[in-house]
Amino acid sequence: MKILDKFKEICAIPHCSFDALKLRDYLVDFAKSNGFSVEVDEFDNIYAIKGEPKICLQAHYDMVCVGDAPNIELIDDGKILRAKNSSLGADNGIGVAIMMEMITKFDNLELLFSANEEVGLIGANGFNKKIKSGRLLNLDSEHEDGVFIGCAAGELIEAKIPLKMVKYSQKLFELSIGNLPGGHSGLEIIKDIPNSLKIMAEFIAKNGAKLVSIEGGERSNSIPVNAKAVVMCDKISWIDNRVKVKELGIGNEILEFGDNILALINSFAQGVRSYDENLNIVRDSINLSTIKNENGFIKVEFFARSMSEIGLERIKFETKTLANLAGFEVSFFERSGAWTPNVGEFANVVLGFMQEDNPKVKFQAVHAGLECGIFVAKQKELEAASIGPNIYSPHSINEYLEIESLDKIAKVVDKIVAHYQN
């Protein structure tokens, strides 16, 4: 399969978020070599066009790097493609590979490879060109049974408290958690995947320990895999086999606001807050994403999602109130709006081609951010839809792609693009 070969080439080029310039240059050269006019903007978005297009294909070219990534060792058994001890980057490298194949086949086509989607949809928010064709097919969905025409709003919540130490003398212990399953904080939030930061805070509190340091998590849109802490207490009596313990000796300083930090984490409700049974989708959720020591503060990051603007504001208010009670200052960043479903001519065309070989396909919305929602908000007349093959457990070392599903979606994309040729 040519597309799978292209994806494997992509995997050999490092392209973690904020560090994907080698792949950017590779894609620019590839598009130019196939006769496309190419522009790269200040946000590293790649815009390419050829002929008189009536459709634009779009995917992001950065990936979430977990485990050994960006060093990706592929495991291909003919049915499933995964990576050994790392995220695969099928999210959204598969979309990129499909676009590369379409580049080689069609003369009237518009393309947008966007940058740094996984760290706050930075490229999409910064992109300021108009989509000339007026139709956008996003290739960043992960379920072959859906044509996605709506997505959740999202916002990063940062709670911070001063990093100050006070005198205190007791036994010192180093704690660590690693290799939890992890996963996408929107798509997989319903699975109740264990959160390393929640596990760590509970472990410390149940042992009556005082906090010396704590950090963990990988990024805002991932359920945390790793965490580490240093604490003081007489002994570790409450055991959790997921937490590794190493005695270090005697210490003489603890965090002044350590009890506040533990209180915030332990009283915070991780996961789904409300569910829509009619649509069979999570309505509101929030993920405790990271804890960092930065610029004299302990910073705790949460990522809230909702299928409505009202729901997002409610969950933000609840989180801010809780954090304020624990003595934290709260700020908000990286807001993306909800994409309200709209079934138009283009969406119906996409659905029709999808249903030719899979009658189960239906219109859906996704409890995650999609860049096409941002593009539609900027360009009101733009028609958009999102499709993709079956990709499981993105943003984790358990990520894998169904190869047969990729073949199905690639054929559909080919038919859709052919339909819109002059």
N, C-alpha and C positions, 0 to 999 in steps of 0.2 A: 504493500500500500504506500503510495507516494507521500500521502499526508503524514503517516506514521514515521516515515523516514525523515521528513522535514522536522517533525517534533523531536526526534532523537538528535538531530543536528542542533536544535535550539537548546536541548538539555546539556549539550557539551559546552555551551557558552554561558558563563556566569551572568545571572540577571535577577539577583535579589533586589527588592525595592531599594531605591537610592543608590544602587550600584549596578545599573543595567546598560551603561553606555556602550559596552562592546556589542550587546545584542541590538541596541539602537542603530549603530553603524552598520551592522550586518544586514538589518532589514532595509535600511536606506539604500545600500548598494544593490540588494536583491531587487527592489522595486525599480530602481533606475536602470538596471541591466535588462529589465523587461519592458522598457519604454515608457515608464510612468514619470510624470513630473512630480518632484518630491520637495516638501518643505518641512523643516524641523523648527518648532517654535521655542521660546525661552523656557518652557516647561518640559522640553524633550518629547513632546508629542510629535508623531510622524504623520503628516498628511500627504497622501499620494492620490493622483488623479490621472485618468487616461480617457481620451475620447469624449463622448457626451453621455455621461453616466445617468442612470435613472435609479440607482441604488448605491448605498454606501455600506460597506462592511466594517465592523468595529470590534476591536478586542484590546485588552491591555497587555503589555509585554513584560511587566514585572511580575515576580512571584514571591510568595511567602516562603522564606528559607527556614526550615526546621530540621533539626538533627544535623546530618553531615552536609546538607546543601550549603553552598552551591555545587559541591562535589557530588554529582548525582550518578549513582551506579544503577543502571536500569535492569529490571527483571521482567522478561517477556516470555510468558508461557503459551503465547498464541491466542489466549482468550483475555487475559488480564495483563495490564502493564502497570508496574509499580516501581518503587525505588528502594534500594537497600538502606534502611536506617536514615531516611530523609524524606521530606516532602517531594512530591513528583513534579509539581509545577504544571500539571495539566490545566489547572486554574492559573492562567488563562493561555498557557502555551499551546494548547490544542486549538483554541480559536485563532491564534496567530498562524499556526501551521495550515489551517484550512484557508485562511486568507492568502497565504503564500501560494497555495495550489491554484486558487482562483486568479491570482496575478498572472500565472503562466497560461491561463486558458481564455481570458476574456479581454476585449479591447475597449469596452465602455464600462468603467468601474471607478468608484470612489472608495478610498480606504482611510481609516483612521486607527493607527496603533497608538493608544494612549499610554501615558507614563504614570508610574507611582500610584496606581489605583489602590493597592493593598495598604497604603499608609495614609488614607484620608481622601481618596479620589482626587489627588492633587492635579494630575494632568487634565482630567475632565473639567474640573472647576476653573482651570486656567485657560483652557482652549477658547479662542475668541473668533474662529472662522465660522462662516455659515456652511452647513452641509448643503452643497449645491443640488444634489439629487432630490432632496426632500423626503427620502425614505432611508431609515437606518436599521440595519439588521445587526444586532449585538450578538456576539458568539460566546458569551460568558455565563450561560446557564448550564446547569449540571444535572438535567433530568430529561430524558428523551420523550417523556409523555406530556410535556408541557410546551405551550407557546406563551412566554411570559410577557405580560403587558402591564405589570405594576410591581412596585417594590416598596420596601419600608423606608421611612425616614430614619436618620441616625444622627447621633451627636456624641462627641467625646466629652466626658466629665472628668475634671481634674480636681482632686481634693489634696491640699498640701498643709503641712504643719512644720514648724521649725525643727531643724536637726540640731538638738542640743543634748549634751551629755551631763550627767550629774554623778557624784561619787556614790559608789555602792560596791560592796565586796562580797563575793560568793563564788562558788564553783562555776566555771565557764564551760558551755557546751556548744558545739557546732552542729547545726541541723541541716539536712538537705533532702530534697525531694526531686526526683527526675524520672523521665521516661513514662509519664502518664500518657494516656491516649491523645489528649488534645483534640482540636477540631475547630471548625468555623463557628464563630460566636453568634452568627445569625442562623445559618442553615441547620446547624446541629445543636442549637441551644435546647431543643426539646428532648434531647437524649439524656439529659442529666449527667453529662460527662464530668468526672471529678475535676475540681479546680485546685491546683497546687497551693495557691495562696490561702484559700479557705481551709484546706487541710492543715497547713502550717500554723495558722493563727489559732485554730482549735487545739492543736497539739500543745502549743506554748501555754495557752490559757489553762488547759486541764492539768498541766503539770505545775501550775502556780509560778511559772518562770517570769523573770524580768527581761525585757527586750534590750539587747545591745545593738543589733542591726537586723534588717530584713530587706530582701529584694527578691524579685522573681517575675515571671511572665515574660512573654516574647513580644507581643504587639497588640494593638487595641482590638483587632478583629479576630483574635484567636483565644480559645479557652486555654489558660496557662498550663504548661507542661512541667515547668521547673520552678523551684523556689529554694532559697537558702536563708538561714538566719543564725545569729549567735545570741545565746541567752544565758542568764544566770539563775541557778536554783540549787537547792541542796542535793536533789537527785531527780532523775527521770523515772517516774513510777507509772505514768499512764503511757501505754505503748500503742503505736500504730506502725505496722510493718512497712508502710510506705515511706516512713520518715527514718532516715539514717542518722545515727547519733554518734558523735565523737567528743570525748571529754578532752578539754584543752588545759585545764589547770585552774588557777584563781584569777578572777578579773576584778577590776576596781571602778568601772564606769558602766552606767546604763543610760538608755535614752530617756530624757526627762518626760517626754510625752508617749512613752512606750505603751502604757495602759490605754491611752486614748486610741492609739493605732489598732491595738488588738480589739478594743471595744467596737470600733467602726467595722472592721472586717468580720468579726463574729456575729454582729447584729444585722449585717447586710444580707438580704435574701438574693442569692444568685439564681439566675435563670428566667424561666417563663413567668410573667406576671398576669397575663390574660390570654385566652385562646378563643378563636372564632370557630365554633362548631359548624356553622353554615358553609364557610369557605374552607374548612379543614386546614387552618393555618394559624400559627402563633400571631397574636395581635400585638402584644407588648412584651419586651424582654430586656434584661440588662446583664452584662458580663463584667465581673471584676477582672480587669485585664493585666495590669502591671503594677508593681511597686518599685520605685526608683529612689536613689539618693542623688539629688541634683541641686546645685546652686544653693546649698545651705538649707534645703528642705527635704523632708520625706514626701514624695508625691505618689498618690494612689490614683490610678486611672480606671475609669469605668466606661463601657460603651453601651449606650442605650439605643434601642430600636423600637419603632412603632409603625403600624400600618396607617396611622393618622397623625396629623400635627398635634391634635388635642391630646392624644395618648402619649406622644413624646414629651410634651410640656408637663404632663402629670408625673411621669416617671422621673423627669429631671427635678421637679419640685420635691418629690419624696426623697430622692437621693441627697439633694442639697440640704434639706432639713435634718436628715440623719447625720450627715457629715458635720454640719454646724454644731449640733448637739455634742459631738465628740471634739469640738474645738478646731476644726479644719476650716480653712478658707476654700471656697469653691469657685471654679471658672469653667467656661464652656468653650469648646473648639470644634472645628471640622464638621459643621452641620451639613447634612444633605437632606433635601426635601423628599417627601413621599411622592411616588409616581402613581397617579390615579389612573386605574385601567380605563382605556378608551378603545373600543373595537371599531376600527375603521377599515377602509378598503385594503390597505397594506397588511394589516393584521390578519384579515380573512384570507388573503392570498397565501401568506405563510402557513396558516392553519390548514388550508386546502392541500398544499404540498406535503405537509407533515402527516396528514391523515391518509394519504394514498397508500402507505405501507404500514401505518399504525393507527387504526381507528380509535384507539384509546386516547389519543392526544386531545387535549382541551386547553382552553385559555386558563392561565393561572397567574397568581402574583407570588412573589418570593419575599420571605422575611430576611432580607439582606439588601444592601445598597447595590444598585446597578447604574453604571455610568449613563446609560441611555435616558434614565430619569432626569439627570442633570442637563443633558443635551435638549430634551424636550422642553424643560423649563426655560431654557435660554432661547429656543427657536420654536415658538408656539405652534407653527404650522407643520412642524416636523412629525412624520409618522414613524413609529418605532415598534419593534418587537425583539424578543431575545429568545434564542434557542441554544441547545448544546447537548452533547452526549452524556451518558451516565458517568459521573465522576463522584467517587465516594470519599468521605473524610478529608476534604481539602484542608489545607493549613495544618497538616499533621503528618507524622511519619507513616500513618496508615493509609494515606491517599492512594487511590488506584483508579484506573480507567478501564472501562469495558471496551475492548477493541471492536467488537461487532457493532456496538452502539455508535462508535465513531464513524464506522463505515456508513451506517444509516443516515446520520446527520450530515456527513460530507455530501452524500448524494442529494439530499434535500437542498443544501446550500447551492449546489451546482444547478439544480433545477430552478431555484428562485432567481439566481443571477442570470441564467439563460433567459428566463421569462422577461427580464427587464433590459435585454439587449435591444438596440435599435434595429 
